[in-house]
Amino acid sequence: MTVGVASKLLDAPFSHVINGKSVDAKGAKMLDVIDPATEKVIAQVPIATKETVDQAVDAAQAAFPSWSKTSWDERAKLLEQYGEEFKAMTPELVKLLTAEQGKSIMFSQHECESILPWFTELAKIRLDEKVKHEDETHRAIERYLPLGVCAGIVPWNFPILLMLWKVTQALITGNCIIIKPSPFTPLCDIRIIEAAQKIFPPGVVQIVVGDDNLGPWITEHPRIQKISFTGSTVTGRLVAKSCSATLKRFTLELGGNDPCIVLPQQSDMATAAQNVLLSAFFNSGQVCIAAKRIYVHEDIYDEFKATLAQVVQNFKVGPGNEEGVMFGPINNKMQYNKVAEFFEESKNKKFNFISGGEVEKKEGYFYPLSIVDNPPEDSKLVQEEPFGPIVPLLKWKDEADLIKRVNDSQWGLGATVWGSDNAAAERIARQIESGTVWISRMVSHHPAVPFGGMKSSGIGAEHGTAGLAAYCQVQAIWLPK
C-alpha cells in the first residue's frame, strides 16, 4: 500500500532478506510504515517470528566458515562493489528516506553521501598480525579473528548511515551480520540489504523486520556472538543485561545531552550562530550528538542571542519533500509525545522563548524550532535529552564553573566548542567528559576515527582500530624460532 511517495523503490513488496532471498510474507502479520509528515501509511512490512530469526541465524552460520576465510583484500573489493551499487540507488533512496523518516531531501541526500567513505576507507584500517613480544626462543604474535554471527540493531533517526556503519565493519572483519531495522524506518534498509545479495554470498548479510518482540529474540539468541546497538540509554541497559546471559559481546552507542560551548572570542558571530543552530536542529534535533545545551559566555550572551533569533528565521520547517524545507517532522508519534513534555515544562514554568514555542497542531508530527532563554540548570530541558527541536541557551562566566556544569550529567557522548581562541578551546575540550569533542567544526565522522560514549552514553566504539577490533576475538600465538 502506497500513498503519494514518488520512489520506484516502493513498487515491490518489502520483506525479510534471508539466505540471499526476500522471504515470501504471505500470511504474516503486517506492520504499517507511516510518513511522519502526513501520518499516512506508505508501506507495510511483515512481523518476524522466532522461527524467522532462527532461519537467519542458520543461514549466517552456514555462510560463516567460507566467508571468514576470504582475505581482507577480497572483502575490501566486494565492499567497494557494494558501494557502487549503493551509489546507483541513491536518487531513489533519498526520496524513500524522506518519506519514511521525515527529514528534508537535502539532509536525506547528505545521509546517503556521508556513508560513502565507509565502502572504501574502512578497509584501509587493517587489523594485520603483529609481533608483540620476542625473546631468545619465541616470538608472540597478536591476530584478530572474526566472531561469527553478529547483529546490528538500528534506530530510526539515521537508518541508512547507522545501518551501514554496522554492516561495513562486520563484513570487512569477516563476520556475517543480521540487521534489525527500526519498525518506524525499515524500508530503505530492506532495499539496501536486498542490493547486497548481488555482491555477497547468501547468508552473509541479512535483514529481519519486526515489532518490539524482535529485539530481545536477537539479543538473547545463543548463536549470535555480538550485538551492535544504537539507541536510547534506557534500551541500551536492557540490551547489555540481555547479552550478559550468553556472554555475548556488545557495542552500545546510546543517548547524549551534548554541551555546546560558545567562547567570548568569535571572529564571525553570524557564522558561529548558524553553525550552533545547525548543530542543535539538524534532523529536527533527532540526533544523539546534537547540541542540546548551549552555553554562551556572558560577555556576548545578549548579542549572540539576538543573532540566533535572527538566523533561525531563515530555517524553514515543513514536509521534507517541499521546496526550501530544511527541517522535517518528528519521526513518530511516540517521540512526538515525549518532545511535548519539554514544551509543556517551558510553557508551564513561563520560560522565555527566543524563537518558536507555539505548537500548531496540524497534519504531521511538527514542532517549531524553539530556543529557550536561560532556563534554570535543574529544569528538565537542561537535565534531559529532548531529541527534538527545542534547546536551552545558557549563560556562563567562570571556566571552572562551566566545566563543572557541563560534566554534571549522566551522559558523555559528544560536545562542541566554538571560538577563535584555539588555545582556550582546546583547554576546555580536554576537560569535557565525552567520547568526542569537535572544536570549531560541525559534528562529523570518519572511518579511521573512533566514535563512542563515556558514562551512560555507551560502551565501546564504532570505527577505527577500536571499532573493528570489537568485531573480532584477539588471539595470541607463541611461535618457536
Wavefront OBJ file of the C-alpha trace (Angstrom):
o trace
v 0.000 0.000 0.000
v 1.469 3.353 -1.003
v 0.294 6.934 -0.681
v 1.854 9.737 -2.758
v 5.503 8.751 -2.495
v 7.469 9.201 -5.734
v 10.017 6.382 -5.470
v 10.481 3.338 -7.650
v 11.773 1.528 -4.565
v 8.175 1.349 -3.290
v 6.997 -0.711 -6.264
v 7.940 -4.168 -4.916
v 6.867 -5.678 -1.564
v 9.080 -5.226 1.493
v 10.138 -8.281 3.468
v 12.924 -10.023 5.376
v 16.006 -10.980 3.370
v 17.309 -14.380 4.481
v 19.875 -16.651 2.854
v 20.168 -14.469 -0.229
v 16.435 -14.092 -0.951
v 13.450 -11.974 0.006
v 11.071 -14.001 2.146
v 7.514 -14.555 0.924
v 5.425 -12.684 3.512
v 2.039 -14.187 2.590
v 0.009 -14.881 5.697
v 2.351 -12.936 8.003
v 1.149 -10.262 10.390
v 1.989 -6.885 8.910
v 3.252 -3.603 10.313
v 2.322 -0.201 8.881
v 5.091 2.250 7.978
v 3.920 5.854 8.415
v 5.019 9.024 6.655
v 5.520 11.369 9.663
v 4.723 14.456 7.561
v 1.257 13.186 6.611
v 0.545 10.458 9.211
v -0.474 8.218 6.286
v 0.582 4.618 5.613
v 3.152 4.388 2.800
v 4.024 0.670 3.008
v 3.743 -2.473 5.109
v 6.375 -4.912 6.326
v 5.982 -8.397 7.831
v 6.453 -9.006 11.533
v 9.098 -11.667 12.214
v 8.556 -14.693 14.406
v 11.167 -16.517 16.477
v 11.393 -19.021 13.629
v 12.294 -16.176 11.238
v 15.238 -15.232 13.460
v 16.380 -18.870 13.670
v 16.293 -19.170 9.873
v 18.511 -16.104 9.527
v 20.949 -17.395 12.155
v 21.062 -20.822 10.463
v 21.918 -19.182 7.139
v 24.575 -16.945 8.706
v 26.193 -19.865 10.484
v 26.283 -21.851 7.247
v 27.893 -18.934 5.406
v 30.450 -18.023 8.068
v 33.138 -20.740 7.635
v 33.682 -19.894 3.977
v 33.216 -16.120 4.337
v 35.605 -15.825 7.290
v 38.366 -17.475 5.253
v 38.259 -14.857 2.482
v 41.175 -12.461 2.591
v 40.947 -8.871 3.798
v 41.679 -7.693 0.249
v 38.884 -9.833 -1.212
v 36.396 -8.453 1.275
v 37.592 -4.897 0.611
v 36.993 -5.369 -3.116
v 33.447 -6.644 -2.524
v 32.703 -3.725 -0.179
v 33.820 -1.315 -2.872
v 31.471 -3.006 -5.366
v 28.667 -2.743 -2.812
v 29.389 0.973 -2.528
v 28.950 1.397 -6.276
v 25.640 -0.475 -6.102
v 24.551 1.786 -3.246
v 25.523 4.932 -5.168
v 23.378 3.856 -8.098
v 20.390 3.543 -5.748
v 20.925 6.893 -4.032
v 18.482 9.083 -6.027
v 15.583 6.771 -5.171
v 16.800 6.114 -1.621
v 16.766 9.866 -0.932
v 13.055 10.067 -1.778
v 12.226 6.944 0.216
v 14.227 8.096 3.243
v 12.366 11.419 3.306
v 9.054 9.556 3.065
v 9.659 7.134 5.938
v 11.926 9.205 8.208
v 10.695 12.752 7.524
v 13.994 14.584 7.058
v 14.303 17.055 4.213
v 15.526 15.984 0.783
v 18.798 17.897 1.294
v 19.534 16.063 4.543
v 18.453 12.705 3.095
v 20.976 13.336 0.335
v 23.576 14.223 2.972
v 22.928 10.979 4.874
v 23.408 8.897 1.725
v 26.597 10.737 0.787
v 28.042 10.616 4.322
v 28.298 6.819 4.340
v 30.264 6.536 1.071
v 33.774 6.626 2.645
v 32.958 3.502 4.669
v 32.834 1.413 1.490
v 36.439 2.304 0.606
v 38.311 3.881 3.545
v 37.325 1.436 6.284
v 39.238 -1.417 4.642
v 42.471 0.602 4.921
v 42.366 0.287 8.730
v 43.856 -3.179 8.640
v 43.994 -5.498 11.640
v 47.152 -7.256 10.462
v 49.098 -9.724 12.570
v 51.777 -8.059 14.699
v 54.709 -9.320 16.724
v 54.080 -8.076 20.272
v 56.975 -9.746 22.084
v 60.145 -11.613 21.193
v 62.795 -13.424 23.258
v 65.568 -15.947 22.652
v 63.246 -18.884 21.938
v 59.898 -17.492 20.790
v 58.044 -14.599 19.238
v 54.453 -13.866 20.215
v 52.039 -12.580 17.580
v 48.678 -10.864 18.004
v 45.953 -11.663 15.486
v 42.265 -10.820 15.163
v 39.677 -13.476 14.283
v 36.053 -12.757 13.240
v 33.483 -13.609 15.886
v 30.869 -15.297 13.678
v 27.230 -14.239 13.522
v 26.710 -10.588 14.507
v 23.560 -8.496 14.706
v 23.026 -4.777 14.199
v 20.085 -3.040 15.880
v 19.429 0.214 14.026
v 17.460 3.304 15.205
v 15.045 5.442 13.197
v 16.887 8.768 13.120
v 19.636 7.791 10.618
v 18.529 4.386 9.343
v 20.853 4.282 6.322
v 24.027 5.697 7.864
v 23.844 3.800 11.136
v 22.938 0.501 9.485
v 25.793 0.690 7.002
v 28.265 1.610 9.745
v 27.477 -1.774 11.283
v 27.336 -3.721 8.024
v 30.662 -2.450 6.667
v 32.540 -3.066 9.935
v 31.138 -6.581 10.323
v 31.870 -7.568 6.727
v 35.407 -6.236 6.437
v 36.384 -8.185 9.572
v 34.977 -11.433 8.127
v 31.732 -11.704 10.091
v 28.184 -12.378 8.936
v 25.560 -9.864 10.064
v 21.805 -9.792 10.603
v 20.194 -6.334 10.652
v 17.155 -5.437 12.728
v 15.860 -2.062 11.488
v 13.572 0.205 13.452
v 9.901 -0.639 12.832
v 9.443 3.077 12.069
v 12.059 3.151 9.261
v 12.638 -0.300 7.739
v 12.107 0.492 4.050
v 15.464 1.891 2.900
v 17.314 -0.686 4.980
v 15.427 -3.542 3.300
v 16.219 -2.245 -0.172
v 19.909 -1.743 0.676
v 20.238 -5.285 2.064
v 18.422 -6.656 -0.984
v 21.104 -4.993 -3.119
v 23.820 -6.652 -1.029
v 22.671 -10.059 -2.266
v 24.117 -9.220 -5.698
v 27.575 -8.855 -4.150
v 27.924 -11.161 -1.148
v 27.305 -14.914 -0.701
v 23.893 -15.976 0.705
v 23.672 -15.660 4.491
v 26.476 -13.107 4.849
v 24.219 -10.014 5.013
v 20.572 -10.391 6.051
v 17.713 -8.312 7.460
v 14.836 -9.339 9.701
v 11.958 -6.926 10.322
v 9.581 -6.909 13.263
v 7.983 -5.276 16.266
v 9.153 -4.853 19.866
v 9.463 -8.618 20.360
v 12.234 -8.929 17.798
v 14.991 -7.122 19.720
v 15.028 -9.491 22.725
v 14.909 -12.559 20.452
v 18.093 -11.300 18.816
v 19.955 -10.155 21.935
v 19.139 -13.393 23.775
v 19.900 -15.715 20.853
v 22.622 -18.173 21.928
v 24.154 -18.434 18.449
v 24.600 -14.708 17.843
v 28.061 -13.676 19.017
v 27.872 -9.872 19.028
v 25.330 -7.060 19.118
v 25.965 -3.561 17.808
v 23.175 -1.377 19.188
v 22.419 2.285 18.581
v 19.522 3.748 20.536
v 18.414 5.130 23.885
v 20.294 4.646 27.146
v 17.224 3.012 28.697
v 17.062 0.363 25.974
v 20.851 0.024 25.928
v 20.832 -1.104 29.544
v 18.295 -3.790 28.640
v 20.452 -4.901 25.707
v 23.518 -5.193 27.958
v 21.577 -7.208 30.524
v 20.194 -9.486 27.836
v 23.608 -10.056 26.243
v 25.153 -10.997 29.575
v 23.115 -14.207 29.751
v 25.114 -15.705 26.861
v 28.318 -13.674 27.401
v 27.592 -12.004 24.091
v 29.871 -9.150 23.081
v 28.217 -5.789 22.504
v 28.868 -2.251 21.392
v 26.416 0.351 22.669
v 26.087 3.831 21.177
v 23.460 5.491 23.348
v 21.866 8.823 24.167
v 23.533 12.111 24.868
v 22.857 15.530 26.323
v 25.683 17.172 24.473
v 27.012 20.577 25.559
v 27.853 23.248 23.017
v 30.195 25.910 24.391
v 30.451 29.354 22.810
v 33.599 31.270 23.781
v 33.653 35.069 24.101
v 36.160 35.305 21.233
v 34.237 34.997 17.939
v 35.646 36.086 14.590
v 32.216 35.906 12.904
v 29.166 35.973 15.166
v 26.627 35.225 12.390
v 28.536 32.168 11.139
v 29.005 30.849 14.662
v 25.280 31.301 15.363
v 24.338 29.468 12.176
v 26.690 26.576 12.976
v 25.332 26.307 16.516
v 21.752 26.257 15.253
v 22.549 23.591 12.640
v 24.264 21.545 15.358
v 21.167 21.840 17.537
v 18.390 21.386 14.968
v 19.928 19.070 12.352
v 17.363 16.321 11.631
v 14.939 18.364 13.783
v 17.076 17.697 16.863
v 16.735 13.919 16.475
v 20.469 13.321 16.708
v 22.313 11.710 19.614
v 25.218 14.158 19.108
v 23.084 17.259 18.543
v 23.938 20.357 20.574
v 21.415 20.023 23.395
v 22.771 22.533 25.946
v 24.198 25.767 24.513
v 26.493 27.595 26.946
v 27.310 31.178 25.825
v 29.786 33.429 27.633
v 28.047 36.289 29.393
v 30.130 38.927 27.577
v 28.487 38.057 24.261
v 25.268 36.419 25.524
v 22.844 39.154 24.523
v 24.454 39.728 21.126
v 24.634 36.007 20.389
v 21.028 35.527 21.493
v 19.869 38.289 19.152
v 21.887 36.782 16.302
v 20.382 33.332 16.900
v 16.887 34.828 16.861
v 17.643 36.434 13.522
v 19.369 33.450 11.883
v 16.727 30.901 12.935
v 14.148 32.781 10.861
v 15.957 31.580 7.722
v 15.303 27.909 8.555
v 12.072 26.514 7.141
v 10.134 23.681 8.826
v 7.726 21.514 6.843
v 7.289 18.280 4.882
v 10.749 17.132 3.817
v 9.882 16.883 0.124
v 8.743 20.528 -0.145
v 10.934 23.137 -1.800
v 13.100 25.131 0.610
v 12.358 22.987 3.682
v 15.404 22.261 5.866
v 13.770 20.612 8.871
v 11.027 17.994 8.759
v 8.760 16.445 11.386
v 9.497 14.271 14.383
v 9.705 10.722 13.052
v 6.939 9.046 15.057
v 4.070 9.729 17.412
v 5.780 8.143 20.408
v 8.712 10.552 20.123
v 6.390 13.444 19.296
v 4.645 12.918 22.647
v 7.982 12.759 24.503
v 9.119 16.050 22.996
v 5.790 17.578 24.060
v 6.859 17.234 27.707
v 9.717 19.700 27.167
v 7.465 22.256 25.514
v 4.900 21.835 28.311
v 7.507 22.372 31.045
v 8.789 25.507 29.332
v 5.243 26.852 28.974
v 4.092 25.920 32.479
v 7.163 27.479 34.099
v 6.877 30.549 31.870
v 10.346 30.253 30.359
v 11.094 32.877 27.740
v 11.250 31.609 24.160
v 13.775 33.314 21.894
v 12.151 31.530 18.958
v 9.315 29.059 18.452
v 7.368 27.823 21.435
v 3.903 27.926 19.887
v 2.922 24.439 18.736
v 0.345 24.464 15.970
v -1.486 21.141 15.770
v -1.848 20.146 12.155
v -1.226 17.141 9.946
v 2.149 15.573 10.696
v 4.407 15.455 13.767
v 5.769 19.003 13.558
v 7.319 21.301 16.152
v 8.745 24.792 15.596
v 12.481 25.380 16.053
v 12.487 26.594 19.651
v 15.224 28.246 21.726
v 14.605 28.834 25.448
v 16.322 31.783 27.142
v 18.492 30.779 30.127
v 16.196 28.275 31.929
v 17.247 27.005 35.386
v 20.035 24.427 35.471
v 17.744 21.920 37.211
v 14.985 22.147 34.566
v 14.021 19.081 32.554
v 15.123 20.865 29.394
v 18.699 21.209 30.673
v 18.998 17.912 32.521
v 17.431 15.540 29.975
v 17.632 14.827 26.259
v 14.626 16.170 24.305
v 15.564 14.529 20.976
v 13.543 17.210 19.248
v 13.841 20.837 18.062
v 13.912 22.581 21.441
v 17.146 23.727 23.072
v 18.167 25.840 26.111
v 20.504 28.817 25.763
v 22.555 29.106 28.969
v 24.939 31.730 30.326
v 28.460 31.118 31.675
v 31.226 33.298 33.133
v 33.792 31.225 35.027
v 35.582 28.411 33.169
v 35.851 26.118 36.187
v 32.137 26.509 36.901
v 31.368 25.900 33.223
v 33.274 22.593 33.202
v 31.519 21.513 36.379
v 28.087 22.242 34.865
v 28.954 20.612 31.552
v 30.216 17.415 33.185
v 27.397 17.201 35.743
v 25.462 14.772 33.563
v 24.972 11.028 33.300
v 25.721 11.329 29.567
v 29.016 11.846 27.778
v 28.644 11.236 24.056
v 29.806 14.381 22.263
v 30.485 18.087 22.721
v 31.289 21.108 20.570
v 33.321 24.220 21.310
v 33.081 27.336 19.122
v 35.533 30.226 19.262
v 38.536 31.866 17.626
v 40.850 31.340 20.636
v 42.165 27.871 19.752
v 44.239 27.505 22.911
v 41.244 28.243 25.150
v 39.025 25.940 23.101
v 41.477 23.049 23.373
v 41.993 23.643 27.098
v 38.237 23.413 27.668
v 37.817 20.447 25.301
v 40.388 18.370 27.184
v 38.349 18.755 30.386
v 34.988 17.665 28.930
v 33.837 14.155 29.795
v 32.610 12.982 26.395
v 33.713 10.455 23.822
v 34.224 13.106 21.124
v 34.771 16.865 21.206
v 34.597 18.896 17.985
v 36.305 22.311 18.071
v 35.013 24.948 15.632
v 33.606 22.170 13.454
v 30.187 20.700 12.789
v 29.807 17.187 14.181
v 31.381 14.734 11.751
v 32.784 11.215 11.480
v 35.476 9.347 9.574
v 36.069 5.589 9.192
v 39.505 5.920 10.819
v 38.328 7.892 13.876
v 36.718 6.017 16.803
v 33.274 7.149 17.930
v 31.844 6.109 21.295
v 30.472 7.474 24.529
v 31.557 7.903 28.120
v 29.365 7.223 31.164
v 25.764 6.321 30.234
v 26.311 7.240 26.583
v 27.733 3.904 25.622
v 30.259 1.093 25.816
v 32.889 0.504 23.162
v 33.369 2.381 19.912
v 32.470 2.346 16.256
v 35.114 2.868 13.529
v 38.879 2.961 13.629
v 41.022 0.170 15.038
v 38.904 0.064 18.200
v 35.668 -0.309 16.252
v 36.942 -3.086 14.003
v 38.610 -4.932 16.883
v 35.217 -5.050 18.625
v 34.024 -7.368 15.839
v 36.925 -9.756 16.490
v 38.393 -12.128 19.017
v 42.021 -11.292 19.740
v 44.336 -14.285 19.773
v 47.990 -14.618 20.790
v 50.218 -17.325 19.335
v 53.707 -18.034 20.739
v 55.811 -19.274 17.822
v 59.128 -21.035 18.387
v 62.090 -19.678 16.485
l 1 2 3 4 5 6 7 8 9 10 11 12 13 14 15 16 17 18 19 20 21 22 23 24 25 26 27 28 29 30 31 32 33 34 35 36 37 38 39 40 41 42 43 44 45 46 47 48 49 50 51 52 53 54 55 56 57 58 59 60 61 62 63 64 65 66 67 68 69 70 71 72 73 74 75 76 77 78 79 80 81 82 83 84 85 86 87 88 89 90 91 92 93 94 95 96 97 98 99 100 101 102 103 104 105 106 107 108 109 110 111 112 113 114 115 116 117 118 119 120 121 122 123 124 125 126 127 128 129 130 131 132 133 134 135 136 137 138 139 140 141 142 143 144 145 146 147 148 149 150 151 152 153 154 155 156 157 158 159 160 161 162 163 164 165 166 167 168 169 170 171 172 173 174 175 176 177 178 179 180 181 182 183 184 185 186 187 188 189 190 191 192 193 194 195 196 197 198 199 200 201 202 203 204 205 206 207 208 209 210 211 212 213 214 215 216 217 218 219 220 221 222 223 224 225 226 227 228 229 230 231 232 233 234 235 236 237 238 239 240 241 242 243 244 245 246 247 248 249 250 251 252 253 254 255 256 257 258 259 260 261 262 263 264 265 266 267 268 269 270 271 272 273 274 275 276 277 278 279 280 281 282 283 284 285 286 287 288 289 290 291 292 293 294 295 296 297 298 299 300 301 302 303 304 305 306 307 308 309 310 311 312 313 314 315 316 317 318 319 320 321 322 323 324 325 326 327 328 329 330 331 332 333 334 335 336 337 338 339 340 341 342 343 344 345 346 347 348 349 350 351 352 353 354 355 356 357 358 359 360 361 362 363 364 365 366 367 368 369 370 371 372 373 374 375 376 377 378 379 380 381 382 383 384 385 386 387 388 389 390 391 392 393 394 395 396 397 398 399 400 401 402 403 404 405 406 407 408 409 410 411 412 413 414 415 416 417 418 419 420 421 422 423 424 425 426 427 428 429 430 431 432 433 434 435 436 437 438 439 440 441 442 443 444 445 446 447 448 449 450 451 452 453 454 455 456 457 458 459 460 461 462 463 464 465 466 467 468 469 470 471 472 473 474 475 476 477 478 479 480 481
